[in-house]
Amino acid sequence: MAAMVLGVIGWITSIVFIGGPLGVIGLILGVAALRKSKRTGTGRGMAVTGLVTSSLAIVVSILVAFFMTWYANETQECYDPGSFRQYRQCVHDQLTAH
């Protein structure tokens, strides 16, 4: 149950990087729950759900981190704008130049 809850919460919060660590914890608990379900014969569905959602949380967190790194690299010249309009124009110019 805990693996499933952490997996779902991790997946939902993975866009703000919190999901990655929660996903790792959920993955560990999911593996433990899956092993326990083999012995007891119950709880397999929740364990698998925890594993899947935790894995998704980790993958989405990694993808968000790569995207944010790429975005910061592409728009680094725009970080000292005079206004939001200038920032937006600078970002547009930087991203369409390639």
N, C-alpha and C positions, 0 to 999 in steps of 0.2 A: 504494500500500500504506500509506504513512504517513497519508494522508488518511483511509482507512478505520479504521486503528487509533486515530487521534486522535478521529475521529467517535464510535467506539464507547466509548472511554474518557470522552470528553466527555459523551456521553449518559448513561452510568452515573453520572458524578459531577456531573451538572447540578443535582441536588437540593441540593448544598452549594456552589453558585456556581462551582466550579472548571471545570465543564463549559462555561460560557459562553466564556471565553477559549480553551479547547482547541477548542471548536466553531468559533470564528472562524478559528483557525489551520488546522483541518481543512478548513474551507470554502475557504480560499485554496488550500491544497494540492490539494483536490479539483477546483477549477476548472482549476488547472495540469495535473493528471493527465488531466482530460477533454480538454483541448486537445492534450496529448501523445498520448492514445489515438486522436484523430482522424488524427494524422499517421502513427502507427505501426500502428494497427489492433488493438492489444492493450491490455488493462487497463481497458477501458471499464466493466465490471461493478464492479470495485473502486472506480473513480473515482465512479461513481454512488452506490454504497453509502456512500462517504465523504461525499459531498455531502448525502445524505439523513440520515445519522446526525449529521453536524455541524449541520445545520439543526435537527434535533430537539433537540440539546443546547442550542442557542441559545434556542429557543422555551421549553423546559422551564426553563432558568435564568431567563428573563425572567418566566415565570409564577410561579416560586418567589419571586422578588424582589418581585413585586406582592403575592402572598399574605402574605409576611412583613411587608411594609409595612402592609398592611391589618390584619393580626393585631396588630401592635405599636400601631397607632393605636386599635383597638377595645379593647385591654386595658391601655392606658397607666396607668390608675388602680390596677392590680393589681401594680405592680412592687415594692412594698415590703411584702410580706405578713409576718406573724409566723410562718407555717408553710406547708408545701406544701398542706395541706388548705384553709387560708384562700385561698391563691392560686388553687387549683382552683375553689373556690366563687365567688371574685370573677370569674374568667374566664367561668365558666358564666353568672353573672348578667349580665355585660357582653354576651356574645354572644347571649343569649336575650332581652335587653331590646329589641332592634330588631325 
